[in-house]
Amino acid sequence: MLVLLVVAIVESGAALICRFLVAPLIWNPDLEQARKNWDALASVADDEIGGYRVSGAKNNSEFPDNRHSCGSAYGDSYVGGADVANDKGWIEQLSHLLGCRVTNYAVGNYGTDQAYLRFRQVHDASPIALLGINPNNVEDNINQYDGLLGSALEPTALKGRFLLDSAGQLKWLPRPRLDREGFIAMNRNPAQTLPHSYFLPDTRDGPVTLHFPYTMTLARVALMPRLHNILVRRAAWSSLYSADHPSGALQLIAAICQAFADLAKARGQRPLIVMLPLSHSFREKANYGEFEYAPLVAALQAKGIEVFDPGQAMIDDLAGRSACEFYTNARSGFGLLTSPVPCGGHYSAAGNTTMAKLVAAELRRRNFVGR
């Protein structure tokens, strides 16, 4: 009886840890909630690119006419200026510093692949094309469903992905065309619908399916590379930037950046890839001496692609103060695992201002714009 009691206590504790402390690493889909999410959001999902269906660009009250812009920008919410006033995003502040509109075509939750597809759809004739890279895009690009990475089980979280063929050329795998029951079936068995998505349940880097005995589930979670990265105070996606990672994530994101640059040049535009360091990036820099995305910067430079990494300049701008000044959430996660940069979220007003100032200076230094 005592043994059974101990087993019950241990299993109960393991179940609680799985459901709460490591929930983003667990696959236990709520199919009824997924059904409700489909009913609420299927009509606004973009069937081609994924995410929310969008049109046009972000409003810019200082430069409302986008017919005479001096540049355009693409990326996710870190380019879009989420969580700050409309005119305080770094693209809008960049427009002010340059004295001309940089049209902002960013869309929240986009991967680099989706930002590139949006660039292909938009025929903006401005002379400069900026592509902002949120470092965790490296995992978005090899994934087709954000639900596999702990996000809500929503149709807007579903997308296609690029594959690299044997010649190193990009091949687009479209977003699956699903109805409500197909969406539920996908959540029940993701591998059947999304065989090319990297983070499938119970694979090397995918979430672990929750089942009894929960101690075994927890033991499998403990072996996950993502968790190891977090425990040693690296970004969860840090290892994806390794050239020999089995996902090929580094090669893929570099190829997408190359495609963006090539298309921009074909249109008569001058492209610039802009890295957007996260709080995780500064944490890794402090703990290991290098930003996690450094291999991508090196790969792009080797290809002759113009890339700007403002990371060190942002550190210099702080003059010894905490990088948390740049982010909206003062605390994020467990202090021991997030030191010495225990924060997160999008860029704060100060972070956006610093980004705008640094990008404006870099554009002038490279003669993208007049001095």
TORTORNU-508076 format. One record per residue (C-alpha): residue number from 0; residue in one letter; x, y, z. Coordinates in steps of 0.25 Angstrom, whole numbers, m for minus. Each point is the difference from the previous one (the first is absolute). Layout:
REM residues N
NUM  A  X  Y  Z;
...
REM end
This chain:
REM residues 371
0  M  0  0  0;
1  L  11  10  4;
2  V  7  m3  m14;
3  L  m13  3  m7;
4  L  m2  13  8;
5  V  15  4  m4;
6  V  m3  m3  m15;
7  A  m13  8  0;
8  I  7  12  7;
9  V  12  m1  m10;
10  E  m10  m1  m12;
11  S  m9  11  5;
12  G  12  9  1;
13  A  6  m4  m13;
14  A  m14  3  m7;
15  L  m1  14  7;
16  I  14  3  m5;
17  C  m3  m4  m14;
18  R  m13  7  m1;
19  F  5  13  6;
20  L  15  2  1;
21  V  4  m6  m13;
22  A  m13  1  m7;
23  P  6  6  m13;
24  L  8  m12  m2;
25  I  m12  m10  2;
26  W  m9  m4  m11;
27  N  m14  m2  6;
28  P  m10  7  m10;
29  D  m13  5  5;
30  L  m8  m4  m12;
31  E  m13  6  4;
32  Q  7  14  2;
33  A  7  m2  m14;
34  R  m14  m2  m6;
35  K  m5  13  7;
36  N  13  7  m5;
37  W  m3  m5  m14;
38  D  m15  6  0;
39  A  5  13  5;
40  L  12  2  m9;
41  A  0  m8  m12;
42  S  m7  11  m8;
43  V  12  10  3;
44  A  11  m10  m3;
45  D  9  2  m12;
46  D  m1  m12  m8;
47  E  13  3  m8;
48  I  10  6  9;
49  G  m6  m4  14;
50  G  m3  8  12;
51  Y  m11  11  m1;
52  R  m4  5  m14;
53  V  5  14  m1;
54  S  0  11  m11;
55  G  8  13  m1;
56  A  10  6  9;
57  K  1  5  14;
58  N  m6  15  1;
59  N  11  11  2;
60  S  m7  13  4;
61  E  13  8  m3;
62  F  1  m6  m14;
63  P  m14  m4  m4;
64  D  3  m1  m15;
65  N  7  m13  m3;
66  R  1  3  m15;
67  H  13  7  3;
68  S  7  m8  10;
69  C  15  m1  1;
70  G  0  m14  5;
71  S  m8  m12  4;
72  A  1  m10  12;
73  Y  m4  m14  2;
74  G  0  m10  12;
75  D  m8  m3  12;
76  S  m5  8  12;
77  Y  14  4  4;
78  V  0  8  m13;
79  G  m15  4  1;
80  G  2  7  13;
81  A  m9  m8  9;
82  D  m3  4  14;
83  V  4  15  m2;
84  A  m8  12  m6;
85  N  m2  m1  m15;
86  D  10  11  m2;
87  K  11  m6  9;
88  G  3  m12  m7;
89  W  15  0  m5;
90  I  m4  1  m15;
91  E  m9  12  2;
92  Q  11  6  8;
93  L  9  m3  m11;
94  S  m9  7  m10;
95  H  1  12  9;
96  L  15  0  1;
97  L  1  m2  m15;
98  G  m10  11  m3;
99  C  m8  m10  m9;
100  R  m10  m12  1;
101  V  6  m14  2;
102  T  m13  m8  m3;
103  N  m2  m10  11;
104  Y  m5  m14  m6;
105  A  3  m8  12;
106  V  m10  m10  6;
107  G  0  m5  14;
108  N  4  m15  2;
109  Y  6  m1  m14;
110  G  12  m9  m2;
111  T  11  5  m10;
112  D  m7  m9  m10;
113  Q  m13  7  1;
114  A  7  14  0;
115  Y  7  m4  m13;
116  L  m13  m5  m6;
117  R  m7  13  4;
118  F  11  8  m7;
119  R  m2  m8  m13;
120  Q  m15  4  1;
121  V  3  14  2;
122  H  5  9  m12;
123  D  6  11  8;
124  A  9  9  m9;
125  S  8  6  11;
126  P  15  0  m2;
127  I  3  m8  13;
128  A  m6  m13  6;
129  L  3  m4  14;
130  L  m3  m14  6;
131  G  0  m1  15;
132  I  5  m13  6;
133  N  m6  m3  14;
134  P  10  m11  4;
135  N  m10  m10  4;
136  N  m5  0  m15;
137  V  10  m11  m2;
138  E  m10  m10  6;
139  D  m12  6  m6;
140  N  6  m2  m14;
141  I  1  m15  2;
142  N  m13  m2  7;
143  Q  m14  1  m6;
144  Y  m9  1  13;
145  D  3  8  12;
146  G  m9  m8  8;
147  L  12  m10  0;
148  L  8  10  7;
149  G  m10  4  11;
150  S  m8  10  m7;
151  A  m16  m1  0;
152  L  m6  m10  m10;
153  E  m5  9  m10;
154  P  m1  0  m15;
155  T  8  13  m1;
156  A  11  m8  6;
157  L  1  m9  m12;
158  K  9  3  m12;
159  G  8  m6  m11;
160  R  15  0  0;
161  F  12  0  m10;
162  L  8  m12  m2;
163  L  14  0  m6;
164  D  2  m10  m12;
165  S  13  m7  m3;
166  A  5  12  m8;
167  G  m3  9  12;
168  Q  m12  7  m7;
169  L  m12  4  8;
170  K  m13  m8  m2;
171  W  m13  5  6;
172  L  m9  m11  7;
173  P  m13  7  1;
174  R  m9  1  12;
175  P  m9  m12  1;
176  R  m15  3  m5;
177  L  m8  m5  12;
178  D  m14  1  5;
179  R  m4  m1  14;
180  E  1  m15  1;
181  G  13  0  m7;
182  F  5  10  10;
183  I  m4  m8  11;
184  A  6  m13  m6;
185  M  13  8  m2;
186  N  0  3  15;
187  R  m3  m14  3;
188  N  12  m5  m9;
189  P  9  11  m5;
190  A  10  m9  m7;
191  Q  m11  m5  m10;
192  T  m4  14  m5;
193  L  14  7  2;
194  P  10  m11  m3;
195  H  11  11  m4;
196  S  m2  9  13;
197  Y  12  m2  9;
198  F  m6  1  14;
199  L  m9  m12  m1;
200  P  m4  m7  14;
201  D  10  m10  5;
202  T  11  4  m10;
203  R  14  5  4;
204  D  m4  14  2;
205  G  m15  m1  0;
206  P  m10  0  13;
207  V  m1  m13  8;
208  T  m14  m6  0;
209  L  m6  0  13;
210  H  m4  m14  5;
211  F  1  m9  12;
212  P  9  m3  7;
213  Y  3  15  1;
214  T  14  m2  6;
215  M  4  m6  m14;
216  T  m6  12  m7;
217  L  8  9  9;
218  A  12  m8  m2;
219  R  m1  2  m15;
220  V  m2  14  2;
221  A  13  1  8;
222  L  8  m5  m12;
223  M  m6  10  m10;
224  P  11  10  m6;
225  R  m9  12  2;
226  L  m1  m3  15;
227  H  15  m2  0;
228  N  2  14  m7;
229  I  m9  7  10;
230  L  6  m7  13;
231  V  14  5  m5;
232  R  m5  14  m2;
233  R  0  0  m15;
234  A  m12  4  m9;
235  A  m9  m13  m2;
236  W  3  1  m15;
237  S  15  2  1;
238  S  5  m13  m5;
239  L  m9  1  m13;
240  Y  11  10  m4;
241  S  10  m11  m1;
242  A  5  m3  m14;
243  D  m1  m15  3;
244  H  m14  0  6;
245  P  m9  m11  m6;
246  S  m11  10  m3;
247  G  9  8  m10;
248  A  m7  13  7;
249  L  13  8  m2;
250  Q  1  m3  m15;
251  L  m15  2  m2;
252  I  m1  14  6;
253  A  13  4  m7;
254  A  m6  m4  m13;
255  I  m13  7  3;
256  C  8  13  2;
257  Q  8  m3  m13;
258  A  m14  m1  m7;
259  F  m5  13  6;
260  A  13  7  m4;
261  D  0  m5  m14;
262  L  m14  4  m2;
263  A  2  14  5;
264  K  12  2  m9;
265  A  m8  m6  m12;
266  R  m10  11  3;
267  G  10  11  1;
268  Q  0  1  15;
269  R  12  m1  9;
270  P  m3  m10  11;
271  L  5  0  15;
272  I  m2  m11  10;
273  V  m2  5  14;
274  M  2  m9  12;
275  L  m9  3  11;
276  P  6  m5  13;
277  L  m9  m5  11;
278  S  2  0  15;
279  H  4  m15  m2;
280  S  11  5  m10;
281  F  6  9  11;
282  R  m1  m11  10;
283  E  8  m9  m9;
284  K  10  11  m3;
285  A  2  3  15;
286  N  2  m15  3;
287  Y  7  m5  m12;
288  G  6  12  m7;
289  E  m7  m1  m13;
290  F  m14  2  m5;
291  E  m8  m13  m3;
292  Y  m2  5  m14;
293  A  14  4  m3;
294  P  2  m12  m10;
295  L  m11  6  m9;
296  V  7  13  0;
297  A  12  m7  m4;
298  A  m7  m9  m11;
299  L  m7  13  m6;
300  Q  14  7  0;
301  A  6  m12  m7;
302  K  m11  1  m11;
303  G  3  15  m2;
304  I  m14  4  6;
305  E  0  13  7;
306  V  m4  m3  14;
307  F  0  9  12;
308  D  1  m5  15;
309  P  m3  11  10;
310  G  3  m9  12;
311  Q  13  5  4;
312  A  m4  15  m3;
313  M  m12  m2  9;
314  I  9  m5  11;
315  D  9  12  m2;
316  D  m12  9  1;
317  L  m4  m5  13;
318  A  13  4  6;
319  G  0  m11  11;
320  R  m15  1  2;
321  S  m9  m13  m1;
322  A  m5  m4  m14;
323  C  m14  m2  7;
324  E  m1  15  m3;
325  F  m3  m4  m15;
326  Y  m12  m10  4;
327  T  m14  2  5;
328  N  0  m12  10;
329  A  8  3  12;
330  R  0  m14  4;
331  S  m1  m13  m8;
332  G  2  m14  5;
333  F  8  m5  12;
334  G  11  10  4;
335  L  10  m11  1;
336  L  m2  m4  m14;
337  T  m1  14  m6;
338  S  11  7  7;
339  P  7  10  m3;
340  V  m11  5  m9;
341  P  m13  m5  7;
342  C  m10  7  m9;
343  G  m7  m2  m13;
344  G  m11  5  m9;
345  H  0  9  m12;
346  Y  9  12  m1;
347  S  m4  11  9;
348  A  m1  15  m4;
349  A  15  1  4;
350  G  4  m12  m8;
351  N  m8  5  m12;
352  T  7  13  1;
353  T  14  m6  1;
354  M  m3  m9  m12;
355  A  m5  11  m9;
356  K  12  9  4;
357  L  10  m12  m3;
358  V  m7  m4  m13;
359  A  0  15  m5;
360  A  15  1  2;
361  E  3  m13  m7;
362  L  m8  4  m12;
363  R  7  13  m1;
364  R  14  m7  3;
365  R  m3  m10  m12;
366  N  m5  11  m9;
367  F  m14  m6  m1;
368  V  m5  15  3;
369  G  7  13  m1;
370  R  7  5  12;
REM end
